[in-house]
Amino acid sequence: MRSSPDEFDDLNPSPGLLMGPGPVNADPRVLRAMSAPLLGQFDPQFRDYMRQTSGLYREVFQTRNPWTLLVDGTSRSGIEAALVSLIEPGDRVLVPVFGRFGHLKVEIARRCGAEVRGVEIEWGSVFDAERLEREVKAFRPMLVAVSHGDTSTTMAQPLDGLGAICRAHDALLYVDATATLGGMDLPVDRWHLDIVSAGLQKCLGGPSGIAPLTLNARAESRIVRRRHTEQGLRNADTMDGEGPVIRSNYFDLAGIMDYWSEKALNHHTEATTMLYGARECARILLKEGLAHAFARHDAASRAMVAGITAMGLKPFGDPRHKMANVTGVCIPEGVDGDKVRRALLEDFHIEIGTSFGPLHGRIWRIGAMGYNARRDAVLVTLGALEAVLAGEGVMLPRGAAVDAARAAYRSAN
């Protein structure tokens, strides 16, 4: 059977503005870096790029952890690598659930054979430290697994103090920072976070496909006791750990750590172009400065909220705990949320998101993060949304959204 003629055309995606909860438009410098020539994974030059990238992400994670590396795969690969490498069958795992991605961690932990307690709170809220401490005391988990920010609800869970609670009760703390790394403060060492993973496609301004991850000595000791070297890589000096084998080969952090170490023990073929992209994301962020990047995301968030409010729309959730990079917007009564999203995409080439589960059809999610946490992107998105809503018969003060957002930006300077 012959292929369709257009299958032989050059790829030529329509240009657009990705203003949903992620992915976002990649910084052009990242895309340029990803077009660099391929190198073999054991080429000394490439191994040096790996060491450089590890060092850059130590600064991004605000940590001294030697084990700061990349897992080849989307941000979910980092989540799964952390959980499958830490959890042994029968371990107790506590998951605070304040959105879809808490439920995801419950599911992965159960697949690892854990005894899981998912504690839930109404979507649009977060947990206070006292509630989490009571849950840790009562359940006595080996691991607490929590999202820093959950884009499904646009809420950010406060983490300062949770690491100390976990240490006081001999629990490890895993943090999924997919949605926040690079856009909100996440001092891994100061907050006593044992293992943290993320992705490029949100605040770091790159494409999805590789997951930065850092782990400290507490997590390392748990993982290396489960090290079991592949049969085809073993030699007379190979020493396995005394713990049960990690139940994934690809996401086996003990093997990935051996690969990133000076041993350079083969584990997989490195995703060369993704490593280039990750290195460039970190380089750009650190050249800008973490404090400046956090302020840029915060300013975009405040401007977006100001514009949404001036338009007569209602932001979703507890404003005290809103993520800096994603804004939830309650869909007005009588408005077809999906129709508005389609019109934004078709008429303006701007993409915003809906949500999941109990929030599906109730809110839009508008992101302003990474390369898109820019004044022009925020203003254009607000103006386009206003035009589409007016076309749907929504009565609103024309021009107020952009005016309010501009004023918010001026007040931030």
N, C-alpha and C positions, 0 to 999 in steps of 0.2 A: 504494500500500500504506500502510495506516494505521500510525502509530507505536504502540509499546506504551504503554499508559496511564501507566506509571511514568516514562516519559521526560519527562512534563510535571510531575513532582513537583519540589519544591525540593530542591536538593542538601543532604544532611544526613548527611555521613560520620560513622561511629561514632567517638567520642573514643577515643584510645588513646595509648600511650607507645611512641615509635619509638626503640628501644634497639639498633638494628642498626648497621652501619657507615656509615649515612647513606642517605637524609636523616634528619634529626632533627626533632622538633617545633619549629616556629618560635616565637621569642619573641612573645608577644601584642602587644608594642609595635611589632614589625616589621609584623605583619599590620594593625595600626591605621594605621601610616604608609602602607601600600600601598593603603588605601582613600581616600586624599586625592584631591581633584579632579585630573583630567588637565590638563596644560598642553601647548601646542604646543612642539615641540622647539627653536624659535628664539625663543620668548618670553624676554625678558630675565630674568624670574624663574627660568625653568627653566635657562637657561644659568648662572645664578648657583648653582643647586643642583648643576649638573655641576661647577663649580669647587670648591664646598664638598666634594663627594664625593671629588674628586681629592685635595684637601688632607687629608681624613680618612684616606684609604687610604695616603697617604705615611707617616702616623704608624703605621698598622697594619703596613705593610711595613718600618717602621723605615728609611726611605730619604729622600733629598732629590731623587730622580728627578723632573724636571718631567713626564715622560711616565708618569704613573700614572693609569690610566683603567679603563673597564669595557667588556668585549666582551659584546654581547647574545647570550645563549645559555647553555646549561648549562656546567659547568666544562670539559667537553671542548672547547667552542668556544674557550676561552682557550688550551688546549694546542695545538689545531690552528692558531689564529691565530699563535701564537709560532713554531711549526715551519714552517708554509708560508711565512711572511714572511721567515724567516732562510735557509732551505735553498734553494740553487740546484741544478739537476740536476748530478750528479757530485760534489757536496760529500761529504766524509767526516763521518759522524756516529757517535759512540760512545754507546751506551746501556747503562748498568749495569742488569741485570734481576734483581730480587729478588722479583718478584711479577707479577701479571697486568698491572699498569699500566706496567711496563717493556716488556712485549711490545706494548702499545698504542703506545707511542712508537716502537718499531721499525717497526711497520706504517705509522704516519703518515709517518715519515721516508722509508720506501721509496716510498710513494705520491708523495712530493715529488721522487722521482728521485735520492735520495741513495745513496751507497755506505755501507751501514750495518753496523756491527759491534756485535752485541748480546752482551755478556759476562754470563754467568749464574752464579748462586750458588744453593745449595740454599735453597728457600723456608723461611723461619724464621730466616735469617741475613742479614747485611748485609756490604758490602765494607769492607775496611780501606783506609786512605789509600795504603799502599804498593802494593797491588794496582791501585788506580785510577791511580796515577802511572805504573806500568809500562805499563798499557794505553794511556794517553794518549801516552807517549813512543813506544811501538811503532807506534801507528796514525796519529798526527798528525792528529786530527780538526779540522775547522772548528768543530764544535759537540759538546759533551757535554750529553746530555739525561737528567735523572735525576728520580725521584720523591723528595720529602723523606720522606713516609710512604706506604706502600702498604697500603691497607686489606685487600687480599686475603690478606696474610700477617700483618698488624698490626705490622709492623716499621718503624722509622724509620732512614733512612740518615744517619749523621753527615755534615755538610756543611762544618763549620769546617775550612778548609785546602784544600778542593777548588777553590775559586775561585782561590786563589793558584797551585795546580798548573796550572789551565787557562791563566791569564795567562802563566805561565812558558813555556808551549808554544804561545802564540798561538791558543788555542781560546776560543770563547764558552761560557758555562755557562748552560743553561736549567734551571730547577727547577719541577717541578709540585708546588705546595704545596696542592693541592685539599683534602687530608685533614688538614692541620696548621695552616694560617694561623688565628691567633686562639687556638689551643690549645697550641702549642709555640713556643718562641723561634725567630724567623727574622729575624735582623738582616741585611737585604739588603745594605746598604752595607758593614757590617763584614766580612761573609763574601764580599764581591766576587762577588755573584750578578748576572749580566748581565741576565737576564730571568726573571720569576717570574709564574706565574698561579695562580689559586685559584678557589674557588666559595663560595657562601653556605651551602650546605646541611649543613655539618658543624660545625666549631668556631665559625663566625660566627653560627649560630643563625637562619638565614633559609631561604627556599625556594630550590630550584634554579631557575636561569633567567638568571643573569648572572654574568660571570666577571671579578673584579678582576685587573688585570695591571699590572705595572710593568717598565720597561726603562730601562737607563742609556745613556750616550753611545756606548759601544762597540756595543751592539745597535742603537741609533738609526742610526749611520752605515751599518751593514749594510743596514738596512731602507730608508732614504731613497734610497739609490743605486738602488733598484728601484721608486721611485715612478713610476707611470704613471696620470695623472689620466684619469678616464672621459671619453669623447668629448663626452658631453652637458654636462659641467661645464667644459670647456676655454675659455680665452679667449686673447687675444693675448699675455698675460704668463705663460702656463703653461709651466713648465720641467719636463721629465721627467728621471729619473735615467738614468745610463748602463748600469745593470744590467738583467738580464732581468726581465720582468714577473712579479710575484707571481701564482702560478697559482690563486688564488682571488680572487673579487671581494669576497665577503662578509667573509672573514677576512683581508683585505688591511690589515695594520696601518698601512701608509703612509697609506691612505685614512682609516682610523679615527683616526689621529693628526691628520690635517687637520681632521676633524670635531670633535675635542675641542679643537683649538687656537683661538686668537682668530680665525682665518680662518673657522671654522664652516662649512667646505666640506661640503655635503650628502653623506652617504655612505649612510645608512639612516634609517629613522624610529625614534627612540630608544624603547626599552621603558620608558615613563615610570614605571609602577608598580614595575618591577623596580629602577629607579634609586632611587626612594623607599626601597624595602626595603633596598638595599645601603647607602644613606646611613645609615639607622637602625641597621643591624647594626654599622657602624663607630662610630657615635656611642655606642651602648650599650657596646661593647667598650672604647672609650677612656675613657668616663666611669668604668667599673669599674677601668681601669688594666691595662695588659698584664701586669705582674708578678702582679697578683692573679688575672687570668684564667688564666695559666699554672699558678699554684699550685692554683687550683680544679680544673682538669683533672687535674693530678697527684694531688691528694687523691682524686678520684673513681676514678682508675685504681688507686691503691694499695688503696683500700677494695674495689673490685671483685675484684682479685687475691686479697686476704685472704679475702673471702667464698667465692670459687671454691675456693681451696685448703682452707679449713675444711670445705667440703662434701665434700671427698675427690676433687675433680676436678683435672685437671692443666692449667695454663696452657700455651699453645703458644708455641714459638719461644724465641729467645735473650732472657732477661729483661733483659739489659743494654741492649738496643736496642728495647724495646717502645715502641710509640706511646703517648702519654699518654691518648689518647681512645678507643682500640679495644683490646679484650682478646680474644685467641684462646683458645678452650677446647677441649681434646681431648674428643671425644665418647666416653663410656665404652663399653667392649666390650659388644656385645649390645644397645645402645640405638639405636633408630631416631631419628636426629637430626631428620629432617623431621617425624616424628610429634610430637616434643617441641615443635618450633617452632609447629606447628599448634595444639597444646593451649594454649601460652602466648598465642597470638593469640585463639583462640576463647573461652577461659575467663577470661583476664586482660586482653585487649586490649593485650598487650605484644608487640612485634615484635623479634626478634633475627635475625641473618643466618647463612647458611651460607657457603661459600666457593666457589672456582673451581678448575678444572684438577685438579692433583694433591691439592689439599686438599678437594675437594668431598666431602661426606659424612664427612670426618675431623674437622673442627672447626666449632664455632659461633663467630661473631664478635659480641661484645656491645659496643656503643658507649655511652659516657657523655660527651657533648660538647655544646658550645654551650649552649643553654637547658637541656638535659638533664644537664649535668654538675652535678647537684644530689644532695644526700644522700638526699632522699626517693625520687628516681627510682632510685638505685642500690640502696637497701634494698628497695624494692618489687619490683624485678626479681629480686634474689637470692632473696627469699622465695617469689616465684612459681615460679622455676626449681626450687627445692628441692621445692615441693609437687608439681609436675608429675613430676619424677624419682621421687619417692617413690611416686606413683601408677603409675609404670611398673615398680615393683618394685625400684628401685635402693636398696640399703641405705646410708643416710647419717645422720649425726648431726643430728637435727632441731633447727633453731634456731641451729646453729653458724655458718652463713654470715652471717646478719644480725648476730649478736653480734660476729663477727670484723670485719665491715665497720664497725660502730659504733665498735669499739675503734680501728680504723685511723684513722677520722675524728677521734676524740678525741686520738690521738697526734700528728695533723697540726696541731692547734690550739696 
